[in-house]
Amino acid sequence: MKSARQLCPWLLFAAIQGSAIADEVVLKNGAKLEGTVTEDGNTVTVDVGSGTVTLDRSQVKSITRPDETIKEYDRRVQDIKPDDANGFHQAYLWARQQPGMKTRANSLLKKALDADPNFEPARRALGYVNYKGAWLTQDEYKAALGLVRYNGEWVGADAAERLKRIDQQLSLAQGKQAAEDELLRQQLSLERERIAQRQRALEMLRTGEIPRDVAGALGYPWALRYWGPAAPASPQPNAD
């Protein structure tokens, strides 16, 4: 049985020779093998076409086998000649109708353009626009029309300047409002604390924790007018 280090030449060769229609084995060390997988107990054997690689299952992270749709996709692509732009486009038309094949379908459009850079159906399917004889991306086309991008949208240059001024004014207004809100918050917090302090002082006066004369000396003159229990009256001399 080959160790992970001994497998390196096989992995390189498999990456070069691996068939498009193949199972994929991902090892725990991150390496990949493509080929036909056979499982027997704790042994995983990968036929890479020019030979086999035998692995212990403890070395394997995952095994992925292509479904029938992917096999059909690979079969169709293998039958297309490298310079056949229309063949790749026809395969694209089939692939885009298959669930989960969007990425593979788009790759066929790129292959069609590799075969013929001016192949119109592929250009238009990828969103290109023919402008004055040149194929432009959507962004290039809008820029050619004199539009500019502002906050993710394409608008005229004059509109972009007006939007920019409006956004600056809104930002200043929001900043001013935020400052006014913060000042009001501070004033309300201060008033709330004053009321809370007064109530605490009144409670301490009521319980006798602070004498009234001391409270007055500390800056609580209202404490002298506290309406709590009156002090006992001093005895008056007998008028007789």
N, C-alpha and C positions, 0 to 999 in steps of 0.2 A: 504494500500500500504506500502511495506516495505522500510525503509530507507537504505542507503548504509551500515551503521553500522549493522543494523539488518540482512542484507543479508550475512554477513560473514560466518555464519554456513552453509547456503545454498551453497555459492560459494565453500567452502571446500568439501562439500558432492558431489556437481556437478562435481568437478574436479576428484573425486574418481570414481563416477558412470557414468560419461559422456560416451556416446557411441562414437565409432570411426566415425560412420556416423552421424554427428551432425552439426547443425548450431552453429556458435560461436558469442557470444555477448560480446563486449568489452565495459566496463563502463568507464566513464570519470575519475574515480579515479584509473584506471589501472587494476581493477579486471576483470575476464573473467567468462563467463557462457557458458556451452555447453549443447545443447538439441535441442528440436524442437521449433522454434519461431513462435508465432502468433502475428500479428500486428493489432491493432484496434484503429484508431485515434491516440491519444497521449499515448496509452497504449501498452506496449510490454510485452507479456507473454512468459516465457520460461519453457517448460516442460522438466525437467531434469531426468525424468524416475521414480523418487520416489515422485514426487510432482511438483508443479508449482511455479514459482517466477514471480510476477507482478511488472513491472517497469514503471516509467514515462519516456517518450522518452527523456526528458531533462537530464536524468541520463546516457543515452546511447551515446557512441562515435561512434560505428560502429556495423553493423550486417553482417556477412559473411556466405553465404550458399554454401556448397560444390556443385560442378557441377557433372554431371553424371559420368565423368571419375573417379573422386575421390570416388564417391559412389561405383563404380564398383571395384576400388582398395581396398577399405575397406571391401567390401563383400568377395573378394578373400582372403584377409589376415585373416579375421575372420574364414575362413574355414580350415586354416592350423594349424596342431597340433604343439605345441612348439618344439617338437623334430624332425620335418620333414624338414631336411635341403634341400632336393630336392624340396619339395613343395614351400619353400621360393624362391628357385632359379628359379622355373618355373614362379612364380609370378613376379620375377625380370625381366625375359625375356619379359614378357608382358608389364610391367610398363615402361621399358626403351624405348619402341617404342611409348609411349604416350607423346604428347607435354606437357612440363612443369612438368614432373614427375621424373626428374633425381634424386632429393634429396630423394624422397620416394623410388625409385628403389634401390639406394645405401643402404638405410636402410634395405632393404630386404636381401641384401648380408650379412650384419652384423648379421641379425637374423639367417641366414643360418649357419654362423660360430659359433653363440651361441649354435645352435643345434648340430653342428659337427665341431670342430675347424680344422679338416683335410679335410673338404669337398673341393676337388680340384677345381671344376668349380667356386665356390665363391672366393677362394683364388686368382685364376688367373684373374678373372674379376676385383678384387680390386688391381691388379698389383703386387701381391706377386710372388716371384720366389723360387722354391724348389732347395735349394743348400745344397748338402751333407745331405739330409734328413730333413732339417729344412726349414720352410717357412720364407723367409726374405723379408722385404720391398725393394724397388728399391735402396734406399740409403744404407741400410744394405748390400745388395748384392754387390754393387759397392765397398763398403769399404772392404768387404771380399775378393774382387779381388785385393786389394792393391791400389786402386785408392784413390785420395784425392780431396777434393773440393777446387777449386781456382776460385774466382770471379764468383761463381754460376755454375761452370762447373766441371765435374769429369774428372780428368786427372791423368796420372802417376806421381809418386813422383818426378822423375827426371825432367819431363816436368814442373811441378809446380815450382821447384826451378829455372829453366831457365826463365820461365815467370816472376817470382818475380824479378829476377835480371834485366831483360829487362824493366819492369815497373819502377823499381827504377831509372835506367839510363834515361828513358824517363822523369820521374818526375824532375830529376836534370837538364836535358836539357831544359825543359819547364820553370823551375825556372830561369835559366841563361838567357834564351831568354826574359823572362818577365822583368828581371832587366835591360837588355840592351835596351829594348823597352821603359822602364820608363825613363832611362837616356836620350835617344834621345828625348823623349817627353818633358822633362824638358828643354833641350838645345833649342829645337825649340820654346817652349813657351817663354823662355828668349829672344831669338832673335826677336821674334814677338813683345814683349813688348818694346824692344829697338827701333825698327822701329816705333812703334806707338808713343812713347815718342818724337822721333825726329820730326815726322810729327806734333805733337801737338805744339812743341816748335816753329817750322817754322811758323805755323799758327799764333801763338801769336806774333812772330816777325813781321810778315806781317801786323798784325792789330795794332802794336805798344804797345801791352800789356806788352812786355818785351823789354827794350832797348838792343841794341846789346852788349854794353860794360858790362851790367849786365849779359847777357846770357853767355858771355865769362868768366866772373868771376865765374859763377855757374858751369863751366865745359863744356860749349858748345863752344869750340873755332871755330868750323865750322860756328857758327852763325856770326862771324866777316867777313866770306866770303860769306855771304848770298847775293844772286844775285837779291834781290828786288830793288825797286826804289832807285836810287842814291840820295844822299843828294845834295841840291843846292850848286853850286860852290861859294866860297867866292869871292867878288868883288876884282879885281886886281887894283893896283894903276895905274894912267894914266902915260903912258910912256913919254908923252909930258912934 
